[in-house]
């Protein structure tokens, strides 16, 4: 019986150890159209689950051992929303300059949903930052704040402002009132989308750290390397598939870009909801990883699935279906509300094309 290994590399949805593993195995086991897929108990290795696949057309059988590269702990170590207010002010300013004033906006014009999504994310980050600044200011002594504003305007006001009826004493109150209204509006906007706001902040915040720190990327890549080393020691495997989602595509491609092995084993990559070309707008090295994978003779295939309804992924083709390295669009027919809530970004796991590709 043929035997394969499937390594799951999740993105931000890696909630806990085993979550991505169990979800993937359950979805594969639900496929019964082109093959009968059954789960096999593996009490000797809780970090691995085994599937037995019997194809409907030929009756041939094979085993697939499914492993998971969990790295949610690395995300948590490098991103936290439980910061002091003054640190949030500094972090927010860095986040705004890193993302909102960067070439990533080039990606926004590839698709209307990506434009809406990126623009909405920018507004959410901006409103969040304004609300944080408001909390920071309110934490200060209000008398000192007003006195500081008043000191700025000790010089006589211009005639135009005098004609408006403003005075030095009234101006601080006007500025304070204006800030209060802005903070109130920002607070309302944030309150309407709390879950989505937290997701946007977590994705944008950790992604910033991920791009800037080679050390963080190496932490994830080393886990892929460790799992691959263990698999290469098992001579029973005929093929290994790296199955990566979202930001997890980056460490998968980085590993495969310089992968080399003396073993005559088939190694392929299946990616869904990839963020490679989007991230490459900030760091060219991510595009270089993709190019190196394509030129690596040790990688037998790279199938990339994307959807234009998913504004968190890249829509860049690496080839046509049927090629050794190709991108294929998936139709999800989702509503505009689900698109804005990023639901399509996780729907790849339910799509028949992805499931069939994993077991064929």
VOGU-771798 format. One record per residue (C-alpha): residue number from 1; z, y, x; residue in one letter. Coordinates in nm, 2 decimals, decimal comma, padded with zeros to 4 digits. Each point is the difference from the previous one (the first is absolute). Example, Ala and Ser with C-alpha at 12.3 -4.5 7.8 and 13.67 -1.06 7.14 Angstrom:
2
<pt i="1" up="00,78" north="-00,45" east="01,23" aa="A"/>
<pt i="2" up="-00,07" north="00,34" east="00,14" aa="S"/>
% end
This chain:
360
<pt i="1" up="00,00" north="00,00" east="00,00" aa="X"/>
<pt i="2" up="-00,09" north="00,35" east="00,13" aa="X"/>
<pt i="3" up="00,28" north="00,23" east="00,07" aa="X"/>
<pt i="4" up="00,01" north="00,38" east="00,02" aa="X"/>
<pt i="5" up="00,25" north="00,28" east="00,05" aa="X"/>
<pt i="6" up="00,01" north="00,32" east="-00,21" aa="X"/>
<pt i="7" up="00,20" north="00,29" east="00,14" aa="X"/>
<pt i="8" up="00,09" north="00,27" east="-00,26" aa="X"/>
<pt i="9" up="00,06" north="00,35" east="00,14" aa="X"/>
<pt i="10" up="00,11" north="00,22" east="-00,29" aa="X"/>
<pt i="11" up="00,00" north="00,38" east="-00,02" aa="X"/>
<pt i="12" up="00,27" north="00,22" east="-00,15" aa="X"/>
<pt i="13" up="00,07" north="-00,25" east="-00,28" aa="X"/>
<pt i="14" up="00,18" north="-00,23" east="00,25" aa="X"/>
<pt i="15" up="00,33" north="00,04" east="-00,20" aa="X"/>
<pt i="16" up="00,19" north="-00,29" east="00,16" aa="X"/>
<pt i="17" up="-00,05" north="-00,31" east="00,21" aa="X"/>
<pt i="18" up="-00,21" north="-00,25" east="-00,20" aa="X"/>
<pt i="19" up="-00,12" north="00,24" east="-00,26" aa="X"/>
<pt i="20" up="-00,36" north="00,03" east="00,12" aa="X"/>
<pt i="21" up="00,00" north="-00,38" east="00,09" aa="X"/>
<pt i="22" up="00,11" north="-00,11" east="-00,35" aa="X"/>
<pt i="23" up="-00,24" north="00,24" east="-00,18" aa="X"/>
<pt i="24" up="-00,30" north="-00,12" east="00,21" aa="X"/>
<pt i="25" up="00,08" north="-00,37" east="-00,05" aa="X"/>
<pt i="26" up="00,06" north="00,04" east="-00,37" aa="X"/>
<pt i="27" up="-00,33" north="00,18" east="-00,04" aa="X"/>
<pt i="28" up="-00,19" north="-00,26" east="00,20" aa="X"/>
<pt i="29" up="00,17" north="-00,28" east="-00,20" aa="X"/>
<pt i="30" up="-00,12" north="00,16" east="-00,32" aa="X"/>
<pt i="31" up="-00,37" north="-00,05" east="00,10" aa="X"/>
<pt i="32" up="-00,14" north="-00,30" east="-00,17" aa="X"/>
<pt i="33" up="-00,36" north="00,09" east="-00,06" aa="X"/>
<pt i="34" up="-00,17" north="-00,11" east="00,33" aa="X"/>
<pt i="35" up="00,29" north="-00,21" east="00,12" aa="X"/>
<pt i="36" up="00,33" north="-00,15" east="-00,10" aa="X"/>
<pt i="37" up="00,28" north="00,17" east="00,21" aa="X"/>
<pt i="38" up="00,35" north="-00,15" east="00,01" aa="X"/>
<pt i="39" up="00,31" north="00,11" east="00,18" aa="X"/>
<pt i="40" up="00,16" north="-00,26" east="00,23" aa="X"/>
<pt i="41" up="00,37" north="00,02" east="00,08" aa="X"/>
<pt i="42" up="00,08" north="00,09" east="00,36" aa="X"/>
<pt i="43" up="00,38" north="00,00" east="00,03" aa="X"/>
<pt i="44" up="-00,02" north="-00,03" east="00,38" aa="X"/>
<pt i="45" up="-00,15" north="00,35" east="00,02" aa="X"/>
<pt i="46" up="00,11" north="00,26" east="-00,26" aa="X"/>
<pt i="47" up="-00,22" north="00,26" east="00,18" aa="X"/>
<pt i="48" up="-00,31" north="-00,20" east="-00,09" aa="X"/>
<pt i="49" up="-00,14" north="-00,14" east="-00,32" aa="X"/>
<pt i="50" up="-00,27" north="-00,27" east="-00,02" aa="X"/>
<pt i="51" up="-00,29" north="-00,02" east="-00,24" aa="X"/>
<pt i="52" up="-00,22" north="-00,30" east="-00,07" aa="X"/>
<pt i="53" up="-00,35" north="00,09" east="-00,11" aa="X"/>
<pt i="54" up="-00,24" north="-00,24" east="-00,17" aa="X"/>
<pt i="55" up="-00,35" north="00,13" east="-00,06" aa="X"/>
<pt i="56" up="-00,15" north="-00,06" east="-00,34" aa="X"/>
<pt i="57" up="-00,36" north="-00,05" east="00,12" aa="X"/>
<pt i="58" up="00,06" north="-00,24" east="00,29" aa="X"/>
<pt i="59" up="00,35" north="-00,14" east="-00,04" aa="X"/>
<pt i="60" up="00,07" north="00,09" east="00,36" aa="X"/>
<pt i="61" up="00,36" north="00,10" east="00,08" aa="X"/>
<pt i="62" up="00,17" north="00,23" east="00,25" aa="X"/>
<pt i="63" up="00,34" north="00,14" east="00,07" aa="X"/>
<pt i="64" up="00,08" north="00,36" east="00,05" aa="X"/>
<pt i="65" up="00,33" north="00,11" east="00,16" aa="X"/>
<pt i="66" up="00,08" north="00,35" east="-00,11" aa="X"/>
<pt i="67" up="00,22" north="00,22" east="00,23" aa="X"/>
<pt i="68" up="00,12" north="00,36" east="-00,04" aa="X"/>
<pt i="69" up="00,03" north="00,28" east="00,25" aa="X"/>
<pt i="70" up="00,29" north="00,20" east="-00,15" aa="X"/>
<pt i="71" up="00,04" north="00,35" east="00,14" aa="X"/>
<pt i="72" up="00,18" north="00,18" east="-00,28" aa="X"/>
<pt i="73" up="00,30" north="00,04" east="00,23" aa="X"/>
<pt i="74" up="-00,22" north="00,20" east="00,24" aa="X"/>
<pt i="75" up="-00,10" north="00,23" east="-00,28" aa="X"/>
<pt i="76" up="00,37" north="00,05" east="-00,10" aa="X"/>
<pt i="77" up="00,10" north="00,07" east="00,36" aa="X"/>
<pt i="78" up="-00,26" north="00,27" east="00,04" aa="X"/>
<pt i="79" up="00,02" north="00,16" east="-00,34" aa="X"/>
<pt i="80" up="00,30" north="00,11" east="-00,21" aa="X"/>
<pt i="81" up="00,04" north="00,23" east="-00,30" aa="X"/>
<pt i="82" up="00,38" north="00,01" east="00,06" aa="X"/>
<pt i="83" up="-00,02" north="00,30" east="00,24" aa="X"/>
<pt i="84" up="00,21" north="00,31" east="00,01" aa="X"/>
<pt i="85" up="-00,16" north="00,29" east="-00,18" aa="X"/>
<pt i="86" up="-00,08" north="00,19" east="00,33" aa="X"/>
<pt i="87" up="-00,17" north="-00,31" east="00,14" aa="X"/>
<pt i="88" up="-00,21" north="-00,03" east="-00,31" aa="X"/>
<pt i="89" up="-00,11" north="00,36" east="00,04" aa="X"/>
<pt i="90" up="-00,11" north="-00,08" east="00,36" aa="X"/>
<pt i="91" up="-00,16" north="-00,33" east="-00,10" aa="X"/>
<pt i="92" up="-00,18" north="00,16" east="-00,30" aa="X"/>
<pt i="93" up="-00,15" north="00,28" east="00,22" aa="X"/>
<pt i="94" up="-00,12" north="-00,26" east="00,25" aa="X"/>
<pt i="95" up="-00,15" north="-00,21" east="-00,28" aa="X"/>
<pt i="96" up="-00,19" north="00,30" east="-00,15" aa="X"/>
<pt i="97" up="-00,15" north="00,10" east="00,33" aa="X"/>
<pt i="98" up="-00,09" north="-00,36" east="00,09" aa="X"/>
<pt i="99" up="-00,17" north="-00,09" east="-00,32" aa="X"/>
<pt i="100" up="-00,10" north="00,30" east="-00,20" aa="X"/>
<pt i="101" up="-00,15" north="00,19" east="00,30" aa="X"/>
<pt i="102" up="-00,19" north="-00,29" east="00,15" aa="X"/>
<pt i="103" up="-00,35" north="-00,17" east="-00,01" aa="X"/>
<pt i="104" up="00,12" north="-00,26" east="-00,25" aa="X"/>
<pt i="105" up="-00,14" north="00,23" east="-00,27" aa="X"/>
<pt i="106" up="-00,34" north="-00,12" east="00,11" aa="X"/>
<pt i="107" up="00,07" north="-00,33" east="-00,18" aa="X"/>
<pt i="108" up="00,07" north="00,19" east="-00,32" aa="X"/>
<pt i="109" up="-00,36" north="00,07" east="-00,06" aa="X"/>
<pt i="110" up="-00,11" north="-00,37" east="00,00" aa="X"/>
<pt i="111" up="00,11" north="-00,07" east="-00,35" aa="X"/>
<pt i="112" up="00,13" north="00,21" east="-00,29" aa="X"/>
<pt i="113" up="00,31" north="-00,22" east="-00,04" aa="X"/>
<pt i="114" up="00,08" north="00,03" east="00,37" aa="X"/>
<pt i="115" up="-00,04" north="00,38" east="-00,03" aa="X"/>
<pt i="116" up="00,23" north="00,01" east="-00,31" aa="X"/>
<pt i="117" up="00,25" north="-00,23" east="00,17" aa="X"/>
<pt i="118" up="00,02" north="00,19" east="00,33" aa="X"/>
<pt i="119" up="00,01" north="00,33" east="-00,18" aa="X"/>
<pt i="120" up="00,28" north="-00,12" east="-00,23" aa="X"/>
<pt i="121" up="00,19" north="-00,14" east="00,30" aa="X"/>
<pt i="122" up="-00,03" north="00,33" east="00,18" aa="X"/>
<pt i="123" up="00,15" north="00,18" east="-00,31" aa="X"/>
<pt i="124" up="00,28" north="-00,25" east="-00,03" aa="X"/>
<pt i="125" up="00,09" north="00,04" east="00,37" aa="X"/>
<pt i="126" up="-00,02" north="00,38" east="-00,03" aa="X"/>
<pt i="127" up="00,22" north="00,00" east="-00,32" aa="X"/>
<pt i="128" up="00,25" north="-00,24" east="00,16" aa="X"/>
<pt i="129" up="00,02" north="00,23" east="00,30" aa="X"/>
<pt i="130" up="00,05" north="00,31" east="-00,20" aa="X"/>
<pt i="131" up="00,28" north="-00,17" east="-00,20" aa="X"/>
<pt i="132" up="00,17" north="-00,11" east="00,33" aa="X"/>
<pt i="133" up="-00,02" north="00,35" east="00,14" aa="X"/>
<pt i="134" up="00,15" north="00,12" east="-00,33" aa="X"/>
<pt i="135" up="00,29" north="-00,25" east="00,04" aa="X"/>
<pt i="136" up="00,05" north="00,11" east="00,36" aa="X"/>
<pt i="137" up="00,01" north="00,37" east="-00,09" aa="X"/>
<pt i="138" up="00,23" north="-00,06" east="-00,29" aa="X"/>
<pt i="139" up="00,23" north="-00,18" east="00,24" aa="X"/>
<pt i="140" up="00,04" north="00,32" east="00,20" aa="X"/>
<pt i="141" up="00,23" north="00,28" east="-00,10" aa="X"/>
<pt i="142" up="-00,19" north="00,19" east="-00,26" aa="X"/>
<pt i="143" up="00,16" north="00,33" east="00,10" aa="X"/>
<pt i="144" up="-00,12" north="-00,04" east="00,36" aa="X"/>
<pt i="145" up="-00,35" north="-00,09" east="-00,12" aa="X"/>
<pt i="146" up="-00,02" north="00,31" east="-00,22" aa="X"/>
<pt i="147" up="00,15" north="00,22" east="00,28" aa="X"/>
<pt i="148" up="-00,27" north="-00,13" east="00,24" aa="X"/>
<pt i="149" up="-00,28" north="00,08" east="-00,24" aa="X"/>
<pt i="150" up="00,15" north="00,34" east="-00,06" aa="X"/>
<pt i="151" up="00,02" north="00,07" east="00,38" aa="X"/>
<pt i="152" up="-00,38" north="-00,07" east="00,03" aa="X"/>
<pt i="153" up="-00,07" north="00,28" east="-00,24" aa="X"/>
<pt i="154" up="00,24" north="00,27" east="00,14" aa="X"/>
<pt i="155" up="-00,30" north="00,22" east="00,06" aa="X"/>
<pt i="156" up="-00,11" north="00,22" east="-00,29" aa="X"/>
<pt i="157" up="-00,24" north="-00,17" east="-00,24" aa="X"/>
<pt i="158" up="-00,36" north="00,11" east="-00,02" aa="X"/>
<pt i="159" up="-00,09" north="00,25" east="-00,27" aa="X"/>
<pt i="160" up="-00,20" north="-00,27" east="-00,19" aa="X"/>
<pt i="161" up="00,30" north="-00,22" east="-00,03" aa="X"/>
<pt i="162" up="00,23" north="00,29" east="-00,09" aa="X"/>
<pt i="163" up="-00,24" north="00,08" east="-00,29" aa="X"/>
<pt i="164" up="00,05" north="-00,36" east="-00,12" aa="X"/>
<pt i="165" up="00,36" north="00,08" east="-00,04" aa="X"/>
<pt i="166" up="00,13" north="-00,22" east="00,29" aa="X"/>
<pt i="167" up="00,30" north="00,09" east="00,21" aa="X"/>
<pt i="168" up="00,16" north="-00,15" east="00,31" aa="X"/>
<pt i="169" up="00,28" north="-00,14" east="-00,22" aa="X"/>
<pt i="170" up="-00,24" north="-00,16" east="-00,25" aa="X"/>
<pt i="171" up="-00,24" north="-00,16" east="00,24" aa="X"/>
<pt i="172" up="00,23" north="-00,28" east="00,12" aa="X"/>
<pt i="173" up="00,07" north="-00,09" east="-00,36" aa="X"/>
<pt i="174" up="-00,37" north="-00,01" east="-00,07" aa="X"/>
<pt i="175" up="-00,07" north="-00,22" east="00,30" aa="X"/>
<pt i="176" up="00,29" north="-00,23" east="-00,09" aa="X"/>
<pt i="177" up="-00,13" north="-00,03" east="-00,36" aa="X"/>
<pt i="178" up="-00,35" north="-00,08" east="00,12" aa="X"/>
<pt i="179" up="00,13" north="-00,28" east="00,23" aa="X"/>
<pt i="180" up="00,21" north="-00,14" east="-00,28" aa="X"/>
<pt i="181" up="-00,30" north="-00,02" east="-00,23" aa="X"/>
<pt i="182" up="-00,21" north="-00,17" east="00,27" aa="X"/>
<pt i="183" up="00,27" north="-00,25" east="00,07" aa="X"/>
<pt i="184" up="00,04" north="-00,07" east="-00,38" aa="X"/>
<pt i="185" up="-00,37" north="-00,07" east="-00,04" aa="X"/>
<pt i="186" up="00,00" north="-00,23" east="00,31" aa="X"/>
<pt i="187" up="00,31" north="-00,18" east="-00,13" aa="X"/>
<pt i="188" up="-00,17" north="-00,07" east="-00,34" aa="X"/>
<pt i="189" up="-00,32" north="-00,13" east="00,17" aa="X"/>
<pt i="190" up="00,20" north="-00,23" east="00,23" aa="X"/>
<pt i="191" up="00,21" north="-00,12" east="-00,30" aa="X"/>
<pt i="192" up="-00,31" north="-00,11" east="-00,19" aa="X"/>
<pt i="193" up="-00,12" north="-00,22" east="00,28" aa="X"/>
<pt i="194" up="00,31" north="-00,13" east="00,19" aa="X"/>
<pt i="195" up="-00,13" north="-00,35" east="00,08" aa="X"/>
<pt i="196" up="-00,35" north="00,12" east="00,10" aa="X"/>
<pt i="197" up="00,15" north="00,28" east="00,20" aa="X"/>
<pt i="198" up="00,22" north="-00,24" east="00,20" aa="X"/>
<pt i="199" up="-00,30" north="-00,22" east="00,07" aa="X"/>
<pt i="200" up="-00,21" north="00,29" east="00,12" aa="X"/>
<pt i="201" up="00,27" north="00,13" east="00,22" aa="X"/>
<pt i="202" up="00,07" north="-00,35" east="00,14" aa="X"/>
<pt i="203" up="-00,37" north="-00,08" east="00,07" aa="X"/>
<pt i="204" up="-00,08" north="00,34" east="00,15" aa="X"/>
<pt i="205" up="00,33" north="00,02" east="00,19" aa="X"/>
<pt i="206" up="-00,02" north="-00,34" east="00,16" aa="X"/>
<pt i="207" up="-00,37" north="00,02" east="00,06" aa="X"/>
<pt i="208" up="00,05" north="00,31" east="00,20" aa="X"/>
<pt i="209" up="00,26" north="-00,18" east="00,21" aa="X"/>
<pt i="210" up="-00,24" north="-00,30" east="00,02" aa="X"/>
<pt i="211" up="-00,29" north="00,21" east="00,13" aa="X"/>
<pt i="212" up="00,21" north="00,19" east="00,25" aa="X"/>
<pt i="213" up="00,20" north="-00,29" east="00,15" aa="X"/>
<pt i="214" up="-00,17" north="-00,28" east="00,19" aa="X"/>
<pt i="215" up="00,35" north="-00,16" east="00,03" aa="X"/>
<pt i="216" up="00,02" north="-00,04" east="-00,38" aa="X"/>
<pt i="217" up="-00,35" north="-00,15" east="-00,02" aa="X"/>
<pt i="218" up="00,09" north="-00,24" east="00,29" aa="X"/>
<pt i="219" up="00,31" north="-00,12" east="-00,19" aa="X"/>
<pt i="220" up="-00,23" north="-00,12" east="-00,29" aa="X"/>
<pt i="221" up="-00,27" north="-00,13" east="00,23" aa="X"/>
<pt i="222" up="00,25" north="-00,20" east="00,20" aa="X"/>
<pt i="223" up="00,10" north="-00,18" east="-00,32" aa="X"/>
<pt i="224" up="-00,36" north="-00,10" east="-00,06" aa="X"/>
<pt i="225" up="-00,03" north="-00,11" east="00,36" aa="X"/>
<pt i="226" up="00,32" north="-00,22" east="-00,03" aa="X"/>
<pt i="227" up="-00,13" north="-00,17" east="-00,31" aa="X"/>
<pt i="228" up="-00,34" north="-00,05" east="00,15" aa="X"/>
<pt i="229" up="00,15" north="-00,16" east="00,31" aa="X"/>
<pt i="230" up="00,19" north="-00,25" east="-00,21" aa="X"/>
<pt i="231" up="-00,31" north="-00,09" east="-00,19" aa="X"/>
<pt i="232" up="-00,21" north="-00,05" east="00,31" aa="X"/>
<pt i="233" up="00,26" north="-00,25" east="00,13" aa="X"/>
<pt i="234" up="-00,08" north="-00,21" east="-00,31" aa="X"/>
<pt i="235" up="-00,33" north="-00,18" east="00,08" aa="X"/>
<pt i="236" up="-00,04" north="-00,12" east="-00,36" aa="X"/>
<pt i="237" up="-00,13" north="00,34" east="-00,13" aa="X"/>
<pt i="238" up="-00,37" north="00,04" east="-00,02" aa="X"/>
<pt i="239" up="-00,01" north="00,36" east="-00,13" aa="X"/>
<pt i="240" up="00,24" north="00,29" east="-00,01" aa="X"/>
<pt i="241" up="-00,04" north="00,29" east="-00,25" aa="X"/>
<pt i="242" up="00,17" north="00,34" east="00,03" aa="X"/>
<pt i="243" up="00,04" north="00,13" east="-00,35" aa="X"/>
<pt i="244" up="00,10" north="00,37" east="00,02" aa="X"/>
<pt i="245" up="00,06" north="00,26" east="-00,27" aa="X"/>
<pt i="246" up="00,01" north="00,38" east="00,01" aa="X"/>
<pt i="247" up="00,17" north="00,13" east="00,32" aa="X"/>
<pt i="248" up="00,05" north="-00,36" east="00,11" aa="X"/>
<pt i="249" up="-00,37" north="00,00" east="00,08" aa="X"/>
<pt i="250" up="00,07" north="00,22" east="00,31" aa="X"/>
<pt i="251" up="00,22" north="-00,24" east="00,19" aa="X"/>
<pt i="252" up="-00,23" north="-00,29" east="-00,10" aa="X"/>
<pt i="253" up="-00,30" north="00,18" east="00,15" aa="X"/>
<pt i="254" up="00,19" north="00,12" east="00,30" aa="X"/>
<pt i="255" up="00,10" north="-00,36" east="00,08" aa="X"/>
<pt i="256" up="-00,35" north="-00,14" east="-00,06" aa="X"/>
<pt i="257" up="-00,17" north="00,28" east="00,20" aa="X"/>
<pt i="258" up="00,11" north="-00,16" east="00,33" aa="X"/>
<pt i="259" up="00,08" north="-00,36" east="-00,13" aa="X"/>
<pt i="260" up="-00,10" north="-00,27" east="00,25" aa="X"/>
<pt i="261" up="00,08" north="-00,37" east="00,00" aa="X"/>
<pt i="262" up="-00,12" north="-00,31" east="00,19" aa="X"/>
<pt i="263" up="00,03" north="-00,20" east="-00,32" aa="X"/>
<pt i="264" up="-00,31" north="-00,08" east="-00,19" aa="X"/>
<pt i="265" up="00,14" north="00,12" east="-00,33" aa="X"/>
<pt i="266" up="-00,16" north="00,20" east="-00,28" aa="X"/>
<pt i="267" up="00,17" north="00,34" east="-00,05" aa="X"/>
<pt i="268" up="-00,10" north="00,23" east="-00,28" aa="X"/>
<pt i="269" up="00,14" north="00,31" east="-00,18" aa="X"/>
<pt i="270" up="00,01" north="00,09" east="-00,36" aa="X"/>
<pt i="271" up="00,11" north="00,36" east="-00,09" aa="X"/>
<pt i="272" up="00,07" north="00,16" east="-00,33" aa="X"/>
<pt i="273" up="00,07" north="00,37" east="-00,08" aa="X"/>
<pt i="274" up="-00,05" north="00,09" east="00,37" aa="X"/>
<pt i="275" up="00,10" north="00,35" east="00,12" aa="X"/>
<pt i="276" up="-00,18" north="-00,02" east="00,33" aa="X"/>
<pt i="277" up="-00,27" north="00,26" east="-00,03" aa="X"/>
<pt i="278" up="00,25" north="00,23" east="-00,18" aa="X"/>
<pt i="279" up="00,25" north="-00,02" east="00,28" aa="X"/>
<pt i="280" up="-00,28" north="00,03" east="00,26" aa="X"/>
<pt i="281" up="-00,05" north="00,36" east="-00,11" aa="X"/>
<pt i="282" up="00,34" north="00,07" east="00,17" aa="X"/>
<pt i="283" up="-00,03" north="-00,25" east="00,29" aa="X"/>
<pt i="284" up="-00,34" north="-00,13" east="00,13" aa="X"/>
<pt i="285" up="00,18" north="-00,31" east="00,15" aa="X"/>
<pt i="286" up="00,01" north="-00,16" east="-00,35" aa="X"/>
<pt i="287" up="-00,38" north="00,01" east="-00,02" aa="X"/>
<pt i="288" up="-00,03" north="-00,14" east="00,35" aa="X"/>
<pt i="289" up="00,21" north="-00,30" east="-00,11" aa="X"/>
<pt i="290" up="-00,25" north="-00,07" east="-00,28" aa="X"/>
<pt i="291" up="-00,30" north="00,02" east="00,25" aa="X"/>
<pt i="292" up="00,17" north="-00,23" east="00,25" aa="X"/>
<pt i="293" up="00,07" north="-00,26" east="-00,27" aa="X"/>
<pt i="294" up="-00,37" north="00,00" east="-00,10" aa="X"/>
<pt i="295" up="-00,10" north="-00,05" east="00,37" aa="X"/>
<pt i="296" up="00,27" north="-00,27" east="00,07" aa="X"/>
<pt i="297" up="-00,17" north="-00,34" east="00,01" aa="X"/>
<pt i="298" up="00,33" north="-00,17" east="-00,07" aa="X"/>
<pt i="299" up="00,00" north="00,15" east="-00,35" aa="X"/>
<pt i="300" up="-00,24" north="-00,21" east="-00,22" aa="X"/>
<pt i="301" up="00,01" north="00,22" east="-00,31" aa="X"/>
<pt i="302" up="00,15" north="00,32" east="-00,15" aa="X"/>
<pt i="303" up="-00,02" north="00,04" east="-00,38" aa="X"/>
<pt i="304" up="00,12" north="00,33" east="-00,13" aa="X"/>
<pt i="305" up="00,06" north="00,06" east="-00,37" aa="X"/>
<pt i="306" up="00,04" north="00,35" east="-00,15" aa="X"/>
<pt i="307" up="-00,01" north="00,18" east="-00,33" aa="X"/>
<pt i="308" up="-00,11" north="00,35" east="-00,08" aa="X"/>
<pt i="309" up="00,28" north="00,01" east="-00,26" aa="X"/>
<pt i="310" up="00,25" north="-00,03" east="00,28" aa="X"/>
<pt i="311" up="00,05" north="00,34" east="00,16" aa="X"/>
<pt i="312" up="00,24" north="-00,13" east="00,26" aa="X"/>
<pt i="313" up="-00,27" north="-00,21" east="00,17" aa="X"/>
<pt i="314" up="-00,31" north="00,08" east="00,21" aa="X"/>
<pt i="315" up="-00,35" north="-00,04" east="-00,14" aa="X"/>
<pt i="316" up="-00,17" north="-00,05" east="00,33" aa="X"/>
<pt i="317" up="-00,25" north="-00,29" east="00,03" aa="X"/>
<pt i="318" up="00,00" north="-00,22" east="00,31" aa="X"/>
<pt i="319" up="-00,30" north="-00,20" east="-00,13" aa="X"/>
<pt i="320" up="-00,17" north="-00,16" east="-00,30" aa="X"/>
<pt i="321" up="00,14" north="-00,31" east="-00,18" aa="X"/>
<pt i="322" up="-00,15" north="-00,30" east="00,17" aa="X"/>
<pt i="323" up="00,04" north="00,15" east="00,35" aa="X"/>
<pt i="324" up="00,26" north="-00,13" east="00,24" aa="X"/>
<pt i="325" up="00,19" north="00,33" east="-00,03" aa="X"/>
<pt i="326" up="-00,03" north="00,16" east="-00,34" aa="X"/>
<pt i="327" up="00,16" north="00,22" east="-00,27" aa="X"/>
<pt i="328" up="-00,02" north="-00,09" east="-00,37" aa="X"/>
<pt i="329" up="00,09" north="00,23" east="-00,29" aa="X"/>
<pt i="330" up="00,22" north="-00,14" east="-00,27" aa="X"/>
<pt i="331" up="-00,01" north="00,14" east="-00,36" aa="X"/>
<pt i="332" up="00,34" north="00,02" east="-00,17" aa="X"/>
<pt i="333" up="-00,08" north="00,20" east="-00,32" aa="X"/>
<pt i="334" up="00,34" north="00,17" east="00,01" aa="X"/>
<pt i="335" up="00,10" north="00,30" east="-00,20" aa="X"/>
<pt i="336" up="00,04" north="00,35" east="00,16" aa="X"/>
<pt i="337" up="00,37" north="-00,02" east="-00,04" aa="X"/>
<pt i="338" up="00,03" north="-00,33" east="00,19" aa="X"/>
<pt i="339" up="-00,23" north="00,14" east="00,27" aa="X"/>
<pt i="340" up="00,23" north="00,30" east="00,04" aa="X"/>
<pt i="341" up="00,31" north="-00,23" east="00,01" aa="X"/>
<pt i="342" up="-00,17" north="-00,19" east="00,29" aa="X"/>
<pt i="343" up="00,00" north="-00,33" east="-00,20" aa="X"/>
<pt i="344" up="-00,35" north="-00,10" east="00,12" aa="X"/>
<pt i="345" up="00,13" north="-00,01" east="00,35" aa="X"/>
<pt i="346" up="00,19" north="-00,32" east="-00,07" aa="X"/>
<pt i="347" up="-00,25" north="-00,15" east="-00,25" aa="X"/>
<pt i="348" up="-00,21" north="-00,16" east="00,28" aa="X"/>
<pt i="349" up="00,24" north="-00,29" east="00,01" aa="X"/>
<pt i="350" up="-00,10" north="-00,08" east="-00,36" aa="X"/>
<pt i="351" up="-00,37" north="00,02" east="00,05" aa="X"/>
<pt i="352" up="-00,20" north="-00,33" east="-00,01" aa="X"/>
<pt i="353" up="-00,23" north="00,10" east="00,29" aa="X"/>
<pt i="354" up="00,29" north="00,05" east="00,23" aa="X"/>
<pt i="355" up="00,18" north="-00,32" east="-00,10" aa="X"/>
<pt i="356" up="-00,32" north="-00,20" east="00,03" aa="X"/>
<pt i="357" up="-00,07" north="00,14" east="00,34" aa="X"/>
<pt i="358" up="00,35" north="-00,10" east="00,12" aa="X"/>
<pt i="359" up="-00,05" north="-00,37" east="-00,09" aa="X"/>
<pt i="360" up="-00,37" north="-00,04" east="00,09" aa="X"/>
% end
